[in-house]
């Protein structure tokens, strides 16, 4: 029988432990320095949401014409995916439903 330890397994365990240690230290120092972002509640569909500051990368207001916000978000995601661009690089001015008669 081979009495020597398996160095590859020990190296893998060591790398994993080092990664966990680095993650814990980064979290500790971020919390100590106050750079951790506070968790905020999701915006609601009220007047407060209309007054909320714009998200970084937003291009201003967008008008929804008889379309739910969920449907508009899905349409934006589909357009961004088909163009292979991130949504933050696109600008949507308004979204409305198009019927078969209008196509």
Secondary structure, DSSP 8 states (H G I E B T S, - for coil): ---S--HHHHHHHHHHHHHHHHHHHHHHHHHHHT-S--------SSHHHHHS---TT--S--EEES--HHHHHHHHHHHHHHHT--GGG----EEE---TTT-
